[in-house]
């Protein structure tokens, strides 16, 4: 078991302390395994990490003038790292089969990272409403001079399997 308490801040130009991008606060890792007869091993790791801070989008950058110039929304640096992602957890599992020879050994393993398919929390991606035929932004009917925002969730819960081979001489 390993536990880390992280407090990573820096002083901004106003003399205030602001969380840095690595300020996850809490990280807990539980690791365990078991060896069996015949060269078999099984192991796992459970990871919990607090949410990382992020800077929200400046919605005024959805003005037609700003969007057409930059082609994307801008961050609100007046609110630097004031928002925080949700915490994250992950379970990794690995099974090994080892063979030992006179001068070398062979290890074949299968590993599954993020076995539960937990989503990694991330801030929404802000885009603008677009014409489905051309893909071009459509100016807002409600708020002239701006585009309407649409939020896209970039969080994915990818399960990552791997098959490996280790030869030791």
N, C-alpha and C positions, 0 to 999 in steps of 0.2 A: 504494500500500500504506500502511496506517495500522495501527500497533500501540499499544495503550494498556495499561499495567499499572495496575490500580486496587487500592488498598488503602483501604477506607473503614471505619473503626471508630469507636466511641465508648466512653467510660468509663462503666461501670455504677456503681451505688451502692456496690459493694464495692471499687471501684478497679481492677477488671479491664477489659481492653479486649475488646470484643465486636464481631464483624463487623456492619456496618449492612446494611440491605436492598439497598444498591447495590454491595456488595463482590463483584463478579464476577471479580476478579483479572486475567483476560486477555481482551482484545477485539482481534481481528485482522480487518481488512477489506481485501480485494483487489478493486480495481475496474479494469475495462478496457473498451475499446470500439474500434470501427473504423468509419471513414467510407468509404462507397463512392460511386461515380459515380451520378448521377441522384438525389441527395438521400437515399439510404438510409444508415441508421446502425444498428449493433447494439452493445449494451453489456451488461455483466453485473457483478454484485457477489457475491462470496463472503464470508460473514460467519461468524466463529467467536466465541462468547462463552462464558466460563467460567460455571459454575453459580452461581446466586444463593443466599444462605443463607435458611433459613426456620426457623420455630419449630414443633417437633412438637406433635401433639395430646396433651393430658392424658387418657389412657385412663380415669382414675378419674372423669372427667366423664361417662362412660357409665352412671353410676349412674342408677337410675330417678328418684330425686329430682332430680338435676341436669338430666338430659335433659328431664324433664317440665317443669321450670321454664324452662330456656333454649331448648329445642327444637333444640339443636345441641351438638356437642362444644366444649370450651374448649381453648385453647392452653396448653401448659405453659411459662409465662413464667419458670420457674426454669431452663429450657433455651433461653432466647431466642437465636434464630439459630445454634443449634449444629449443625443439619443443613444439607446443601447439595444443591441440585439438580444433576443431571448437566449437562455442557456442552451447548451448542446450536450447530448450524450451519444456514445458510440460503443458498440460491442464488437470486438474482433475475436475470431476463433481460428485455431490452427491445429492441424493433425499432421504429425510427422511419422515416417517409417524410416529407420536407420539400419544400415548394414555395415558391419565392420570387417575389413579384410586385413591382411598382414601389414601392408604399407599405406593403406588408404581407407576412406570411409565414404559411403554414399548416403545422402539424406534426400528423400523425396517427400514433399509436403504439399498440402492443399490448405489455403488460407482464405478466409472470408472476412474482409474488412467491412465494418458497418452492417453486420449480419441482420440487425433489426430494421434496416432501411430508414433510420432516423434522418430527418431533414436537417440540413445545416442552416440555421436561421441567418438571413441576410436582409438588408434593407430592400424595399421594393425598388424596382427600376421604373423610373418615370419616363414615359414616352408621351406622344400626343396622338390624338385620334386621327387616323389616316383614311384616305379614300381606299376602299378595298380593290379597286381596279388599277389605280396608278401608284398607290403607296405614298402619295404626297399628303402632307398635313392639311387638315380641313380647318379653316378659321372658325372660331367659336361663334355661334348664333346668339349666345346669351351674353358673352363678354367680349365685345368688339375690340380688336387689336391684340387678342390673345388666341392661343390654341387651347382646346380642352385637353386636360391631362387624362392619361390612363395608366394605371399601375400594373406592372408585371411582377409576378412573384418568381425570383430567381432560385429560391430554395429547392434543392433536390435531395432525395433520399436514395442515393445510388448505393447499391450493394456491389462490392468490388471483390469478385473471386480471383484467386491466383493459384497457379500450379507452379511449383518450383523444384529445382534440382540443385543440390549442393554437393560438390566433390571436394574432399579434404585430402591432401597428400601428406 
